């Protein structure tokens, strides 16, 4: 999957990081979810999107339990 440009842009990257810190949002989780939604953008179909989001959330929960 391709990372959305806002996560690579030198001006928006620190803003996203700050917002995540302020609202206790995991940056990697947000990035993974945005990548998944972005990969379905423009396709006109959402087939598989809910399942893929569930898988991302499951990996996140597993990752946080390991720490």
Phi and psi in degrees as a GROMACS rama.xvg file:
@    title "Ramachandran Plot"
@    xaxis  label "Phi"
@    yaxis  label "Psi"
@TYPE xy
-95.3168  132.525  UNK-2
-69.0214  131.393  UNK-3
-57.714  142.385  UNK-4
-55.3105  -31.7601  UNK-5
-63.1037  -23.0391  UNK-6
-83.5793  -11.7598  UNK-7
-107.471  -22.1019  UNK-8
-66.7355  131.672  UNK-9
-67.9045  -20.9326  UNK-10
-87.7158  -39.5715  UNK-11
-86.1067  -26.3076  UNK-12
-55.496  -48.5127  UNK-13
-66.6314  -31.0767  UNK-14
-67.1783  -44.6378  UNK-15
-62.1648  -44.0614  UNK-16
-59.8807  -44.3375  UNK-17
-63.3463  -44.9896  UNK-18
-61.4785  -42.8994  UNK-19
-61.9485  -42.7206  UNK-20
-64.3146  -43.5755  UNK-21
-63.785  -31.9514  UNK-22
-109.746  12.4219  UNK-23
54.0641  49.588  UNK-24
-109.261  132.326  UNK-25
-70.3868  120.389  UNK-26
-62.607  -41.528  UNK-27
-66.0342  -38.0899  UNK-28
-63.5694  -46.7501  UNK-29
-59.0654  -43.9951  UNK-30
-62.4989  -45.3738  UNK-31
-61.8384  -43.2426  UNK-32
-65.7114  -41.9913  UNK-33
-64.7778  -39.7851  UNK-34
-60.1343  -43.6643  UNK-35
-65.2457  -47.7574  UNK-36
-63.0115  -41.4182  UNK-37
-62.5357  -34.3474  UNK-38
-68.8726  -21.1718  UNK-39
-96.3602  -8.69383  UNK-40
-63.9873  134.877  UNK-41
81.8648  -5.5038  UNK-42
-81.0561  -19.3163  UNK-43
76.7221  -1.6382  UNK-44
-126.976  145.416  UNK-45
-111.254  11.8481  UNK-46
-54.424  123.707  UNK-47
88.9749  -15.448  UNK-48
-62.4164  -50.3478  UNK-49
-58.8231  -40.1041  UNK-50
-65.4942  -40.1784  UNK-51
-67.1913  -38.1629  UNK-52
-65.2001  -42.0234  UNK-53
-58.439  -42.3083  UNK-54
-64.3002  -40.6215  UNK-55
-63.1243  -44.7952  UNK-56
-65.1524  -39.3932  UNK-57
-61.7623  -43.863  UNK-58
-62.3795  -39.6624  UNK-59
-63.1187  -46.184  UNK-60
-61.8997  -43.9085  UNK-61
-61.7006  -43.25  UNK-62
-63.2752  -40.1501  UNK-63
-73.178  -28.1076  UNK-64
-72.0902  -28.4248  UNK-65
-74.5353  -22.0872  UNK-66
